[in-house]
Amino acid sequence: MALSLRQVATAVAVAVAGLLVAMLVLGEWAIGDGGRRQRELADSTMFPLARIGDLYHVLTRTRLHEGELLRTDRESPVLEIVERITEDVGEVTQLLDGIEQGLPTAGRDELFGIVEQWRRYRVDLDRVTEAARQGDFDQAARYVHFLTGPRFTAIVAQLERLHEDVAGRMGSSLQVAAEARSRFRWILAVAALAGIVIVATVAGVFVAVARGRIARLQRALASLGTAEEDVAAGIAGRDEIAELAALVDAARLRLDQQQRQAAELLQLAEGREVERVRDLRRTRADLRRERRACKDLDARHRLLSDALEQCPVDLVLLDLRGNVVHASRRYLQRESKRLGEVVGKRPALIAEREDRDSLFEKMWTMVLSGTPWQSTIENAADDGRPHRESLRAIPVRGADGIVSHALLIREASDPAP
């Protein structure tokens, strides 16, 4: 039974896809394994190596400070050098506390020896610094030559052995990583070879099937007009060329339909774009008008605020609860307060009288009804003499015509008779 081109292509695609998936799985596994080994290598070797280098550097710096301490004969440099030695001692202690992570067992044993040598070195170093503080540099020199010197040499030797142990472990890890990469290369080579064999086999089958179908088609074409009856090609109903032609015609029809739809959509989009541009222009014009209106309102607001602030009489703008919204400079000077201290509070004049005087109750009644109010009250001046003050309350209406604020005006006072 002959296979169609579609079936052969499907089989080839499945085989190639399976091969690619297998290679991807192997590659991911190898990459993950290599990354894990590299992380282990970095965590287990690079950190201790860096710590060992830092420890050697700080120890050498401490040793140099000892020599510098013996070469000075003044008190001030001695204290400064002793302070630097103390800082170096603290840094060495911190490095020794954190260097154990990632060390092999043999390295930890070596580290314990370094810690013990460092403990003794610190005791001898304290003797050196104490002798230097007391000015006995000869004794300090003897301590340096016969105590701290051998300790330093022993610590450096142990650090070198520890470095060799850690470096050897790094070499082993690198060798393991190289072996893993070699195995991965061999696996990829085998997978590639298997893929080539599979693809070559499938391609051979495909070529053989295609040649057989073409041969049958050639025999059918050669028999046209020569034989008494046509030789059947054996591909009736499964003609890939006919299917391809049908697909091309169908694609051409779909393409024509899509072009017409695209032209209609383009025309519709152009119309909508024109409308959108018009809307944007109208919106921009409206925004410009609103911006000019806002600037005018801001200018008028500043003008009114300046006028209220510079008014020569006492002006206080109140809300319907009797709290101050704004006040003139004259009122603030008279009350010896700032604007922030009176805003949101009742004026002292009303707060003192409204609970016991029905006069202000009448004022609020008239103001809330939209009628201006005016009256004269007696108040004590700074010298203690009674004065009469003229008060007026003017209702302030909003854009809706409803009273929203009250303007309280206090005019200059006159002495009471």
C-alpha positions as CSV (number, residue, x, y, z in Angstrom):
1,M,0.0,0.0,0.0
2,A,1.5,3.3,-1.1
3,L,1.9,6.1,1.5
4,S,0.9,9.6,0.8
5,L,3.3,12.6,1.0
6,R,1.4,13.9,4.0
7,Q,1.8,10.6,5.9
8,V,5.5,10.4,5.1
9,A,6.0,14.1,6.1
10,T,4.1,13.5,9.3
11,A,6.3,10.5,10.2
12,V,9.5,12.5,9.4
13,A,8.3,15.4,11.5
14,V,7.4,13.2,14.4
15,A,10.8,11.5,14.3
16,V,12.7,14.8,14.1
17,A,10.6,16.3,16.9
18,G,11.2,13.3,19.1
19,L,14.9,13.5,18.4
20,L,15.0,17.2,19.2
21,V,13.0,16.7,22.4
22,A,15.4,13.9,23.5
23,M,18.4,16.1,22.7
24,L,16.8,19.0,24.6
25,V,16.1,16.8,27.6
26,L,19.7,15.6,27.6
27,G,21.0,19.1,27.2
28,E,18.9,20.4,30.0
29,W,20.1,17.6,32.2
30,A,23.7,18.2,31.3
31,I,23.4,21.9,31.8
32,G,21.7,21.4,35.2
33,D,24.3,19.0,36.3
34,G,27.1,21.2,35.1
35,G,25.6,24.2,36.8
36,R,25.1,22.3,40.0
37,R,28.7,21.2,40.0
38,Q,29.9,24.7,39.2
39,R,27.9,26.1,42.1
40,E,29.2,23.5,44.4
41,L,32.7,24.3,43.2
42,A,32.2,28.0,43.8
43,D,30.6,27.5,47.2
44,S,33.1,25.0,48.4
45,T,36.4,26.4,47.1
46,M,36.3,30.0,45.9
47,F,34.9,31.3,49.2
48,P,37.6,29.6,51.4
49,L,40.4,30.6,49.0
50,A,39.3,34.2,49.1
51,R,39.1,34.1,52.9
52,I,42.6,32.5,53.1
53,G,44.0,35.3,50.9
54,D,42.3,38.0,53.0
55,L,43.6,36.3,56.2
56,Y,47.2,36.2,54.8
57,H,46.9,39.9,53.8
58,V,45.7,41.0,57.2
59,L,48.3,39.0,59.1
60,T,51.1,40.5,56.9
61,R,49.7,43.9,57.6
62,T,49.7,43.2,61.3
63,R,53.3,42.1,61.1
64,L,54.3,45.3,59.2
65,H,52.6,47.4,61.9
66,E,54.7,45.6,64.5
67,G,57.8,46.6,62.7
68,E,56.6,50.1,62.3
69,L,55.9,50.1,66.1
70,L,59.5,49.3,66.8
71,R,60.8,52.1,64.5
72,T,59.0,55.0,66.3
73,D,60.0,56.7,69.5
74,R,57.1,59.2,70.0
75,E,54.0,58.6,72.0
76,S,51.4,59.8,69.5
77,P,52.5,57.5,66.6
78,V,52.7,54.6,69.1
79,L,49.1,55.0,70.1
80,E,48.0,55.3,66.5
81,I,49.9,52.2,65.5
82,V,48.5,50.3,68.5
83,E,45.0,51.3,67.4
84,R,45.7,50.0,63.8
85,I,47.1,46.7,65.3
86,T,43.9,46.4,67.4
87,E,41.8,46.8,64.2
88,D,43.8,44.2,62.4
89,V,43.4,41.8,65.3
90,G,39.6,42.2,65.1
91,E,39.6,41.7,61.4
92,V,41.7,38.5,61.7
93,T,39.3,37.2,64.3
94,Q,36.3,37.8,62.0
95,L,38.0,36.1,59.1
96,L,38.9,33.0,61.2
97,D,35.2,32.8,62.4
98,G,33.9,32.7,58.9
99,I,36.5,30.7,57.0
100,E,35.4,27.3,58.2
101,Q,32.5,27.1,55.7
102,G,33.3,25.0,52.7
103,L,36.6,23.6,54.0
104,P,37.3,19.8,53.8
105,T,37.9,17.8,56.9
106,A,41.6,18.0,56.7
107,G,41.4,21.7,56.1
108,R,39.3,22.1,59.2
109,D,41.9,20.3,61.3
110,E,44.6,22.7,59.9
111,L,42.3,25.6,60.7
112,F,42.0,24.5,64.3
113,G,45.8,24.6,64.5
114,I,45.8,28.1,63.0
115,V,43.2,29.3,65.5
116,E,45.3,28.0,68.4
117,Q,48.5,29.6,67.0
118,W,46.5,32.9,66.5
119,R,45.4,32.8,70.2
120,R,49.0,32.5,71.3
121,Y,50.0,35.2,68.8
122,R,47.4,37.5,70.3
123,V,48.8,37.0,73.8
124,D,52.3,37.8,72.6
125,L,51.1,40.7,70.5
126,D,49.4,42.2,73.6
127,R,52.8,42.0,75.3
128,V,54.4,43.9,72.5
129,T,51.8,46.7,72.5
130,E,51.9,47.0,76.3
131,A,55.7,47.3,76.2
132,A,55.5,49.9,73.4
133,R,52.9,51.9,75.4
134,Q,55.3,51.9,78.4
135,G,58.2,53.1,76.2
136,D,60.2,49.9,76.6
137,F,61.0,49.4,73.0
138,D,63.9,47.0,73.7
139,Q,61.6,44.6,75.5
140,A,59.0,45.0,72.7
141,A,61.7,44.2,70.1
142,R,62.6,41.0,72.0
143,Y,58.9,40.0,72.1
144,V,58.7,40.6,68.3
145,H,61.8,38.6,67.5
146,F,61.4,35.7,69.9
147,L,57.6,35.4,70.4
148,T,55.4,36.9,67.6
149,G,58.0,36.2,64.9
150,P,57.9,32.4,65.3
151,R,54.2,32.5,65.8
152,F,53.7,34.5,62.5
153,T,56.0,32.0,60.6
154,A,54.0,29.1,62.0
155,I,50.7,30.6,61.0
156,V,51.9,31.5,57.5
157,A,53.1,27.9,57.0
158,Q,49.8,26.5,58.2
159,L,48.0,28.9,55.9
160,E,50.1,27.7,52.9
161,R,49.2,24.1,53.7
162,L,45.5,25.0,54.0
163,H,45.7,26.8,50.7
164,E,47.3,23.7,49.1
165,D,44.5,21.5,50.5
166,V,41.7,23.8,49.2
167,A,43.4,24.2,45.8
168,G,43.7,20.4,45.5
169,R,40.0,20.1,46.2
170,M,39.3,22.7,43.5
171,G,41.4,20.7,41.1
172,S,39.4,17.6,41.9
173,S,36.2,19.4,41.4
174,L,37.4,20.8,38.1
175,Q,38.4,17.4,36.9
176,V,34.9,16.0,37.8
177,A,33.3,18.9,35.9
178,A,35.6,18.2,32.9
179,E,34.6,14.5,33.0
180,A,30.9,15.5,33.1
181,R,31.3,17.7,30.1
182,S,33.1,14.9,28.3
183,R,30.3,12.5,29.0
184,F,27.8,15.1,27.8
185,R,29.7,15.5,24.5
186,W,29.7,11.8,24.0
187,I,26.0,11.6,24.7
188,L,25.3,14.4,22.3
189,A,27.4,12.7,19.6
190,V,25.6,9.4,20.0
191,A,22.2,11.2,20.0
192,A,23.2,13.2,16.8
193,L,24.4,10.0,15.1
194,A,21.2,8.2,16.0
195,G,19.2,11.1,14.7
196,I,21.2,11.1,11.5
197,V,20.5,7.4,11.0
198,I,16.8,7.8,11.7
199,V,16.4,10.8,9.4
200,A,18.4,9.0,6.7
201,T,16.2,5.9,7.0
202,V,13.0,7.9,6.9
203,A,14.3,9.9,4.0
204,G,15.2,6.7,2.1
205,V,11.7,5.3,2.7
206,F,10.2,8.6,1.6
207,V,12.3,8.7,-1.6
208,A,11.4,5.0,-2.4
209,V,7.7,5.7,-2.0
210,A,7.9,8.9,-4.0
211,R,9.7,7.1,-6.8
212,G,7.2,4.3,-6.9
213,R,4.3,6.8,-7.1
214,I,6.0,8.8,-9.8
215,A,6.7,5.5,-11.8
216,R,3.1,4.6,-11.5
217,L,2.1,8.0,-12.7
218,Q,4.5,7.8,-15.6
219,R,3.2,4.4,-16.7
220,A,-0.3,5.8,-16.5
221,L,0.7,8.9,-18.7
222,A,2.6,6.7,-21.2
223,S,-0.4,4.4,-21.7
224,L,-2.7,7.3,-22.6
225,G,-3.8,7.0,-26.2
226,T,-1.8,3.8,-26.8
227,A,-3.5,1.1,-24.8
228,E,-7.0,0.0,-25.3
229,E,-7.8,1.2,-21.8
230,D,-5.9,3.4,-19.5
231,V,-3.7,2.0,-16.9
232,A,-4.8,3.1,-13.4
233,A,-2.2,5.1,-11.6
234,G,-3.3,3.7,-8.3
235,I,-3.5,7.2,-6.7
236,A,-7.0,8.1,-7.6
237,G,-8.6,10.2,-4.8
238,R,-5.2,10.8,-3.2
239,D,-3.5,13.0,-5.8
240,E,-1.2,15.3,-3.8
241,I,-0.8,17.6,-6.8
242,A,-4.6,18.0,-7.1
243,E,-4.9,18.6,-3.4
244,L,-2.1,21.2,-3.7
245,A,-3.9,22.9,-6.6
246,A,-7.2,22.9,-4.6
247,L,-5.4,24.4,-1.6
248,V,-3.8,27.1,-3.8
249,D,-7.2,28.0,-5.3
250,A,-8.7,28.1,-1.9
251,A,-5.9,30.2,-0.6
252,R,-6.3,32.6,-3.6
253,L,-10.0,33.0,-2.8
254,R,-9.3,33.6,0.8
255,L,-6.6,36.1,-0.1
256,D,-9.0,38.0,-2.4
257,Q,-11.5,38.1,0.4
258,Q,-9.0,39.2,2.9
259,Q,-7.8,42.0,0.6
260,R,-11.4,43.3,0.2
261,Q,-11.9,43.1,3.9
262,A,-8.6,44.9,4.5
263,A,-9.6,47.7,2.1
264,E,-12.9,48.1,3.8
265,L,-11.3,48.1,7.2
266,L,-8.7,50.6,6.0
267,Q,-11.4,52.9,4.7
268,L,-13.3,52.6,8.0
269,A,-10.1,53.2,10.0
270,E,-9.3,56.3,7.9
271,G,-12.8,57.6,8.6
272,R,-12.5,56.9,12.3
273,E,-9.1,58.5,12.3
274,V,-10.5,61.7,10.7
275,E,-13.2,61.8,13.4
276,R,-10.7,61.2,16.1
277,V,-8.5,64.0,14.8
278,R,-11.5,66.3,14.8
279,D,-12.4,65.2,18.3
280,L,-8.8,65.9,19.4
281,R,-8.9,69.3,17.9
282,R,-12.2,70.2,19.6
283,T,-10.8,68.8,22.9
284,R,-7.7,70.9,22.5
285,A,-9.7,74.0,21.8
286,D,-11.9,73.2,24.9
287,L,-8.8,72.7,27.0
288,R,-7.4,76.0,25.8
289,R,-10.6,77.8,26.7
290,E,-10.7,76.1,30.1
291,R,-7.1,77.0,30.7
292,R,-7.7,80.6,29.9
293,A,-10.7,80.5,32.2
294,C,-8.7,79.0,35.0
295,K,-6.0,81.6,34.5
296,D,-8.7,84.4,34.7
297,L,-10.2,82.7,37.8
298,D,-6.8,82.4,39.4
299,A,-6.1,86.1,38.7
300,R,-9.4,87.2,40.1
301,H,-8.9,84.9,43.1
302,R,-5.4,86.5,43.7
303,L,-6.8,90.0,43.3
304,L,-9.7,89.3,45.8
305,S,-7.3,87.7,48.2
306,D,-4.8,90.6,48.0
307,A,-7.7,93.1,48.4
308,L,-9.0,91.2,51.4
309,E,-5.6,91.0,53.0
310,Q,-4.7,94.7,52.3
311,C,-8.1,96.1,53.5
312,P,-7.6,98.8,56.1
313,V,-10.5,97.5,58.2
314,D,-10.9,94.2,60.1
315,L,-12.4,91.6,57.7
316,V,-13.0,88.0,58.6
317,L,-14.6,85.5,56.2
318,L,-16.6,82.8,58.1
319,D,-18.2,79.6,57.1
320,L,-21.7,78.7,58.3
321,R,-20.3,77.0,61.5
322,G,-18.6,80.3,62.5
323,N,-15.0,79.2,61.7
324,V,-12.5,81.5,60.1
325,V,-11.8,80.9,56.4
326,H,-9.7,84.0,55.7
327,A,-8.8,87.2,57.5
328,S,-7.3,90.6,56.5
329,R,-3.9,91.7,57.6
330,R,-5.4,94.5,59.8
331,Y,-7.4,91.9,61.8
332,L,-4.4,89.7,62.2
333,Q,-2.3,92.6,63.4
334,R,-5.0,93.6,65.9
335,E,-5.3,90.1,67.2
336,S,-1.5,89.6,67.2
337,K,-1.9,86.3,65.4
338,R,-0.9,84.7,62.2
339,L,-3.4,83.5,59.6
340,G,-2.7,79.8,60.3
341,E,-3.5,80.3,64.0
342,V,-7.1,81.7,63.3
343,V,-8.1,79.6,60.2
344,G,-10.6,76.9,61.2
345,K,-11.4,78.5,64.6
346,R,-14.0,80.9,65.7
347,P,-13.1,84.6,66.1
348,A,-12.3,85.6,69.6
349,L,-15.0,88.2,69.5
350,I,-17.8,85.7,68.7
351,A,-16.4,82.9,70.8
352,E,-16.5,85.1,73.9
353,R,-20.0,86.4,73.4
354,E,-22.2,84.1,71.5
355,D,-22.9,81.8,74.4
356,R,-24.2,84.6,76.7
357,D,-25.4,87.2,74.3
358,S,-28.4,86.9,72.0
359,L,-27.0,89.6,69.7
360,F,-24.9,87.2,67.7
361,E,-27.8,84.7,67.6
362,K,-29.8,87.4,65.8
363,M,-26.8,88.0,63.5
364,W,-26.7,84.4,62.4
365,T,-30.4,84.3,61.9
366,M,-30.3,87.3,59.6
367,V,-27.2,86.1,57.8
368,L,-28.6,82.7,57.1
369,S,-31.8,84.3,55.8
370,G,-29.7,86.3,53.4
371,T,-30.1,89.7,55.2
372,P,-27.1,91.9,56.1
373,W,-26.7,92.5,59.8
374,Q,-25.2,95.5,61.6
375,S,-24.8,96.4,65.3
376,T,-22.6,98.2,67.8
377,I,-21.1,96.4,70.8
378,E,-19.0,97.6,73.7
379,N,-15.6,96.1,74.3
380,A,-12.7,96.9,76.6
381,A,-9.6,98.5,75.0
382,D,-6.0,97.8,75.9
383,D,-6.1,100.7,78.4
384,G,-9.2,99.3,80.1
385,R,-11.6,102.0,79.0
386,P,-14.8,100.9,77.2
387,H,-15.0,101.3,73.5
388,R,-17.8,100.9,71.0
389,E,-17.2,98.8,67.9
390,S,-19.3,98.7,64.8
391,L,-19.9,95.2,63.5
392,R,-21.4,94.2,60.2
393,A,-22.1,90.7,58.8
394,I,-22.8,90.4,55.1
395,P,-24.1,87.1,53.7
396,V,-22.0,85.6,50.9
397,R,-24.0,83.6,48.3
398,G,-22.6,80.9,46.1
399,A,-23.2,80.3,42.4
400,D,-26.4,78.5,43.3
401,G,-27.7,81.5,45.2
402,I,-27.5,79.8,48.6
403,V,-25.7,81.5,51.5
404,S,-22.4,79.6,52.0
405,H,-20.3,82.1,54.0
406,A,-20.5,85.3,56.0
407,L,-18.2,88.4,55.8
408,L,-17.7,89.9,59.3
409,I,-16.5,93.5,59.3
410,R,-15.3,95.3,62.4
411,E,-14.8,99.0,61.9
412,A,-12.6,101.3,64.0
413,S,-13.8,101.7,67.6
414,D,-14.7,104.9,69.4
415,P,-14.5,105.6,73.1
416,A,-17.8,104.9,74.9
417,P,-19.5,108.1,76.4
